[in-house]
Amino acid sequence: MNLQPLEILLIVGILLLIFGVGRISKIGGELGSGIKAFKDGLSGKNETEKSETEAEDSDQKPQE
């Protein structure tokens, strides 16, 4: 099934009418955070390792 550009625009327009811009951006943000959590889970990172890494990164940043 090949979608033409006009068909894609029509589908996006209908989705905007149904859900609204705010809801679609919220869904996109949730999808992105879900993908990030999935990748972190695959790489074996857990919450304590991430928080330790973030703390080390914030300590190393030069303060203005």
N, C-alpha and C positions, 0 to 999 in steps of 0.2 A: 504494500500500500504506500504509494508515493503521495505525500502531501505537498500541494502547491503553496507558494507564499501567501496567496490570497486566502486559502483555506486555513492556514496557521493564524493569520491575523483575525479571521472570523472567529476561530475557536478562542483566541486570547480575549477578544472583545466580549464574547458571551460569558467567559469566566469572570471578567471584570464586572459585568453587569450583575452576575449572580452573587459573587462573594464580596466585591468591593476591593479597592486598592489596599486598604489596611489589613484586611484578612489575608490576602494573597501574600503580602510581604511578611506577615507573621508566620504563615505556613512555610515560606521559604527559609526564614530564620530557624524555625524548629527543625526543618529538614537538614539544614547545614550543621546545626549542633548535634543532631543525631548521627550524621555521617562522621563528624569529628570524634564523637564518643565511640563509634564503631571502630574507627581506625586506631584509636588509642587502645581499645580492648584487644585488637589484633596484635598490636606491637608489644603488648604486655605491660603497658604503663598502668599504674593504678593512681588513685587520688593522692596518696601520700608522696609518691615520687613526683607527681606534677606540682604539688604545692611546694615541695623542697626546691625544685628546679626554678619555679617562679620566684621564690624568696631569694635564691642565689642570684638570679638575673636582676632583681630590683636592687640588690646590694651592690652589684657591679656597675650600675648605670651612674654616670657622673651627674652630680646634682648641680643645678644652676643657681 
